[in-house]
Amino acid sequence: MKALLLLPLVGTLVPVVYDRRGPEFFGVPFFYWYQLAWVPVTIALIVIVYRATRDDPQ
């Protein structure tokens, strides 16, 4: 379950995926809105992992 936290890391550390201008979203180049889209996705993943693992002993 904790492996889900690697998705935002990989998604933002591989610039080949998002290193382009188009498609634009309300005039914002893809490069910027792709990175900003990861913010709510990352928050959701953190909540999912936290709720699934909060009772696990470390």
N, C-alpha and C positions, 0 to 999 in steps of 0.2 A: 504494500500500500504506500509506503514511503517513497517508492520509486516514482510515484506521480509527481513528486516535487522536482524531478529532473526534467520534466517537459518544458517548463518555462525557461530553465537554464539552457537547454539545447535549442529551444526556439528562438532565443535572443542572442545566443553566442555563435550562431552560424549565419553570418551576414550575407552569404551567397543566396539565401532564401529571400531576403527582403531588401537587397541592395539594388533598388530600381525606383523609378518615379511613378509609374502607373501600375495599377489603376488608382485614380484619385478618389477620395471620399470627401465630398463637400469642399473640394479644392485643396485638400491636404494630401500631399504625396504619400504613396504607399509606405515608403520608408518610415515615416513618422506614425501613421495611424496603425501600422502593424505592431510597432513596439508598444504603443499606448493600449492597444487591444489586449495585450498580455497582462495588463494590470488587473482588470476584473477576473480574467481567467485564472491568474495566479492566486488571487484572493479566494476564489471558489475552490481551487485545489487545496489550498492550505486549510480551509474550513473542513473539507471532506476528510483529509488526512488526520486532522486534529480530532474530529469526532470519531473516526474509526480507531484511533490509537490512544485516546486519552486514558483508557483504563489499563493499557498494557504496562507491565513493569519494565523498567529500562534495564 
